[in-house]
Amino acid sequence: MFSLVIIELTKIFKKWRSYLGYLGIGTIVAIVQVNLYLSGDNYVKHLTRGLSENFFISGNLLNGYLIGDLILTALYNLFPLAIVLIAGEILAGEATGGTYRLILTRPISRFKILISKFIAGGIYTASVLLWMVFVSLLVSLIIFGTGELLVVDNGIIIFAQDDILWRFALGYAHIFLSMLLVFTLTMLFSSFVENAIGPIIAVMSLLLILVIISQLPFDFTQEFKPYIFTNYMPNWRGFFSYEIEWDEIIKSIFILTGHTIVFLILTIFIFLKKDILT
């Protein structure tokens, strides 16, 4: 299995589109960091304009933690695009390239081949998030230093330095579950077709539709809201609340994990029964 995963990772990182996510994240983060380095004081004054009138504020509020949180919040919705670009062709790409029969002639079960692709996809997903941690948080800490974390969430919350890193760690872990779900859903769509474009467009459209439905203020749509998995994906922000609603976070973890397992089982079933003609 280890060798199969290495082979699948090699396939992923040989494709130029695999690096678009890294490039996009790195470029946007660099632009934000340069702008905040040049005029970040004005941004902090804008955030604290209500407090500064009544309180004396000291300390380094323009720090790496603030930048990391700001960038993560801004770029979170772009993560699925980086994931579906790879997941869309993880199965369909084999059909397009005519390599299905070639890989299935080896004395390895279809189940192991599919699981190795899933594991490789999970590793790629984790690598994108770790890249985000590096460029947005670690590099920002080096440039801007440490300090308290200022969060605007139904008011202004200031977290002490020793109360920050675990929030980022759990937040990124929750985001990983969400992106792994997106990867598995795209892989499921990819198992139906022989062209990677279809799954990419279909998943991004589905995510957009589900988000819109969950935001509509109608009784009919609100009844379905608890069953829409996209409604639980942004719950990583709960780790940056003054009082963490653990029940909601645990619920979202179970729902995201459950959907991922269901999508994976469906993909396995389809792939095992699929009539390979190319």
N, C-alpha and C positions, 0 to 999 in steps of 0.2 A: 504493500500500500504506500509506503514511504516513497518508493521509486516512482510510482504512478503520480503522486502529488508533485514531485519534483518535475516530472515531464509536463504536467499541466501548468505549473508555474512558469516553466520555460516557454511554453506556448503563449501564455498571457503576456509575459514581459518581452517577447519578441515582436509584438505588435505595437506600432507607433501610437495607436489610440490609447494604449494603456497608460501613457505618460501625460495625456491631456489633463487628467484630474490634478496630477502633481503640478503641472505647469500653470494651470488656471489658479489653483490655490496659492501657489508661490507668488504669482504676479499680483493678484489682488491683495494679498497680505502685505507685500512690499509697498504697494501704493498707499495702503492705509497707514503703515508704520511711518513712511516718509512724511505724509501729511500731518500725522499726529506729532511727530518729532518737531516739525516746523511750527505748528499752530495748535498743539494739544492743550495748552493752557486755556485757550478760549473754549474748547470743548468741555473741559472740567468745570469752568465757570458757568457754562450753560446748564450743566447737570445740577450744580449746587446753588443755583441762583436763589432758590427758595430758602435754603439753609443759611447761606452767607448773610442774609439780612438779620437773622436772629441768633446765630451761633458763630463762634470763632473756630475756623477750621484750619488745622495744621497737619503736617505730614505730606508724604508723597502720594497723592491720589492718582496722578498720572504715572502709573507704573505698569509693569508687564502683565499683572493679573487683570487690570482693567482692559488693556489692549486685547489680551487673549479672550476675555469674555465678550468684548465688543465684536471681534472678528468672528468668533464662533456663532454668535447670534445672527450675524449678517450672512454668513456663508452656509449655515446649516441646510437651507433649502436647496443648495446647489449640489450637495453630496449625492443624492440619488442619480443625477445625471452622470457623474463620474462612474458610478457603479453599473448602471444599465448599459453603458457603452461596452463594457467587458462581458457582462452576463448575457447580453443579447445574442452574442455569437459563440458562447461557450459550447452550445450544442448545434445551433443552426450553422455555425461556421464550419463544423465538420461536414455537414451536408453540402454546403456551398463549395468547399474545397475538395469534395469527393473522397474524403479520408475515412468515412464511416466504416466501410467494409475493411479497410486496411487495419484500423485499430481493433476491430472485432474479430479479426483472424488470429489474433494473439490468444494464448490459452488463459485469458483473464475474463472473469464474468462481467456482464454488463453492469451489474450492481456495483462492483468495485470500481469500474471506470467512472460511473456517475458519482459515487461518493468521493472519489479522488478529485473530480471537477468541483464538487461542492466545497471540499476542504480548501482547495486552491483558491476558490473564489472568496472564501472566508478570510484567508490569509491576505489576499489582495485588498479586501475591504478594510482589514485591520491596518494594513500598511498605509492606505490613504489617510486614515484617521491619525495614525502615528506621525505622518508627515505634517498634518495639520497641527498636532501638538507641538512638534519641533519648531515650525516656522512662526506660528502665531503666539505660542506661549513661551517656550524656552528662549527663542531669539528675542522676543519682546522683553523678557526679564533681563537679558544681557544688556539690551539697549536702554531700557527705561528704569531698570532696577525693581526692587520689591516695595511693598507697602500694603496698605489696606485695600480691600476690594470694594468698590462703590457699585452698587446694583440698583437700578431703577425698576421696581416691581410693586405697583400700587403704592408708591411712595419711594423713599430712598433708604436702602439698607447698606450698612457698612460692616464688612466682615474683617475680623482681625487676621493677621498674617498666618497664624497657626490654625486657622479655621477655613482655609481656602483650597489647598491642593487636593484634599479628599473629595471636595465637591466637584472639581474638574475631573478627577479620576472616575467617579461614579457617573457623572454626566456623559463622559465619552463612552463609558461602558454601555450606558443606555442607548446612546446613538448607534453604537456598533450593532446592538440587537435590531434596531430599526433598519439599518442599512443591510444587514444580513437577510432580513425579511424581503427587502427590495430586490436583493440579488437572487434569492430563491424564487420569488414571483417571476422575475424576468427569465430565469432558467426554465421555469415551467412553461412560459409562453414560447421560449426558444425550442422546446421539445416538440412543438406542434408543426413548426415551419422549417423551411430550408434557406431562409434569408434573414440575416440579423437585423435588418432595418425594421421589420415588422414588430418584433418583440420590444425593441427600444421605444418606438413611437407608441405602441399599445400600452406599455407600463407607465410611461410618463403621462399619457393622456388619462389613464385610469386613476393615477395618483391625484392629478389635478381635479378630475371630476369628483372624487371622493372628498377632497378638501373643500371644494365648493359646496357640495351637498351638506357636509357637516356644519357649514357656516350659515346656511340658509335659515332664517328665523321662522320657519313654518312648523306647525305641529307635526305634520306628516314626516318631514325630514328629521325632526328632533327625536322622533320615536326610533329611527334607525341609527342615530348618532352613536349610542353605546356599542353598536356592533360593527362600526367602521374602524378598521385598524389604524388608519391615518390619524384618527382622533387621539390616539395614545402615543404617537411618535414624538410630539413635542414635549412630552412629560419630563424630559431630561432637565427642563428649566426648573422643575420642582426642587432640585438639589441646591438651587441658588435662592431659595425662599428662606425667610427668617424662621418659619415653622414648617418643616418638611412634612407633607402629607404622605406618610409612608404607605398607607393603605392604597392610595391612588397609584403610587409608583409601583408597588408590588403587583397590583392588578394589571397595570400596563405591561409589566415584564412578562406575566403569564400570558397575556393576550398576544403580544408580539412573538413570543417563543412558540405559542400554540399555532399561530398562523404559519410561522416558518416551518414547523414540523409537518403540518397538513400540506403545504405547498411542496415540500420535499417528497413526501409520500406519494402525492399525485404524480410528480415528475418521475419518480422511480417506476411507478406502475406503467406510465405511458412509454417510458424508454425501454422497459423490459418487453412490452408488447409491440413495440414499433417495428414495422416491416422496413428493414434497411435495404434500399434499392440503389444507393450511390456509394 
